[in-house]
Structures are given as C-alpha cells and as structure tokens.
C-alpha cells in the first residue's frame, strides 16, 4: 500500500534527522 510505504519512509527520515540533531551537539 502506497500511503503506508510513504509513512514508513517519512518516519525513517524523521528518525534519522532526530539522531543527527542529537549527535551534532556532542560532536562539537
């Protein structure tokens, strides 16, 4: 189902962005 796939991809992208935000301050 297309909308389910899109939701999964969107959730994954948001999770990756959140991880990047959490890691960035620690890197600096």
MIDRENPA-777847 format. One record per residue: residue number from 1; residue in one letter; x, y, z of N, C-alpha, C, O, CB in turn. Coordinates in steps of 0.2 Angstrom, whole numbers, plus 2048, in hexadecimal, padded with zeros to 3 digits. Each point is the difference from the previous one (the first is absolute). Last residue first. Glycine has a CB too. Example, Ala and Ser with C-alpha at 12.3 -4.5 7.8 and 13.67 -1.06 7.14 Angstrom:
n, res, n_X, n_Y, n_Z, ca_X, ca_Y, ca_Z, c_X, c_Y, c_Z, o_X, o_Y, o_Z, cb_X, cb_Y, cb_Z
2, S, 840, 7F5, 823, 804, 806, 801, 7FC, 805, 803, 803, 806, 801, 803, 7F7, 7F5
1, A, 7FC, 7E7, 80A, 7FC, 806, 800, 804, 806, 800, 805, 7FF, 803, 7F2, 7FB, 803
END
This chain:
n, res, n_X, n_Y, n_Z, ca_X, ca_Y, ca_Z, c_X, c_Y, c_Z, o_X, o_Y, o_Z, cb_X, cb_Y, cb_Z
28, X, 898, 85D, 85D, 803, 806, 801, 802, 801, 807, 803, 805, 802, 7F6, 800, 7F5
27, X, 7FC, 7E8, 803, 806, 800, 7FC, 804, 807, 801, 806, 800, 800, 7F4, 7F8, 7F7
26, X, 7F1, 804, 813, 805, 7FC, 803, 807, 800, 7FC, 805, 800, 803, 7F2, 7F9, 802
25, X, 7F5, 812, 7F2, 803, 803, 806, 805, 7FD, 804, 805, 803, 802, 7F0, 802, 7FF
24, X, 801, 7EF, 7EC, 804, 806, 7FE, 802, 804, 806, 806, 801, 800, 7F3, 800, 7F6
23, X, 7F8, 7EB, 80C, 808, 7FF, 7FF, 804, 806, 7FF, 805, 801, 803, 7F8, 7F4, 7F9
22, X, 7EB, 80C, 805, 802, 7FE, 807, 808, 7FF, 7FF, 803, 801, 805, 7F2, 7F9, 7FE
21, X, 7FF, 80B, 7E9, 800, 806, 805, 803, 7FE, 807, 803, 804, 803, 7F3, 800, 7F7
20, X, 808, 7EB, 7F6, 805, 804, 7FE, 800, 806, 805, 806, 803, 801, 7F9, 7FA, 7F3
19, X, 7F0, 7F4, 80E, 807, 7FD, 803, 805, 805, 7FE, 805, 801, 804, 7F7, 7F3, 7FA
18, X, 7EF, 811, 7FA, 800, 801, 807, 807, 7FD, 803, 803, 803, 804, 7F0, 7FD, 7FD
17, X, 809, 7FD, 7E8, 801, 807, 802, 800, 802, 807, 805, 803, 802, 7F5, 800, 7F4
16, X, 800, 7E7, 803, 807, 801, 7FE, 802, 808, 802, 806, 801, 802, 7FA, 7F6, 7F5
15, X, 7EA, 802, 80C, 804, 7FD, 805, 807, 802, 7FE, 804, 801, 805, 7F3, 7F6, 7FD
14, X, 7FA, 810, 7EE, 7FF, 804, 806, 805, 7FD, 806, 803, 804, 803, 7F1, 7FF, 7FA
13, X, 80A, 7F0, 7EF, 804, 806, 7FF, 800, 805, 806, 805, 803, 802, 7F8, 7FC, 7F2
12, X, 7F6, 7ED, 80D, 807, 7FF, 800, 804, 806, 7FF, 805, 801, 803, 7F8, 7F4, 7F8
11, X, 7EC, 80D, 803, 801, 7FF, 807, 808, 7FE, 801, 803, 803, 804, 7F2, 7F9, 7FE
10, X, 802, 806, 7E8, 800, 807, 804, 802, 7FF, 807, 804, 804, 802, 7F3, 800, 7F6
9, X, 806, 7E9, 7FB, 806, 803, 7FE, 801, 807, 803, 805, 802, 803, 7FA, 7F9, 7F2
8, X, 7EE, 7F8, 810, 806, 7FD, 802, 806, 804, 7FE, 804, 801, 804, 7F6, 7F4, 7FC
7, X, 7F2, 812, 7F7, 800, 801, 807, 806, 7FD, 803, 803, 803, 805, 7F1, 7FE, 7FC
6, X, 808, 7FB, 7E9, 802, 807, 801, 800, 801, 807, 805, 804, 802, 7F6, 7FF, 7F3
5, X, 7FD, 7E8, 806, 807, 801, 7FE, 802, 807, 801, 806, 801, 803, 7F9, 7F5, 7F5
4, X, 7EB, 806, 80B, 803, 7FD, 805, 808, 801, 7FF, 804, 801, 804, 7F2, 7F7, 7FE
3, X, 7FB, 80F, 7ED, 800, 805, 806, 804, 7FD, 806, 804, 803, 803, 7F1, 802, 7F9
2, X, 808, 7ED, 7F0, 804, 805, 7FF, 801, 805, 806, 805, 802, 802, 7F8, 7FD, 7F2
1, X, 7FF, 7E6, 80C, 7FC, 806, 800, 804, 806, 800, 805, 801, 804, 7F2, 7F9, 802
END
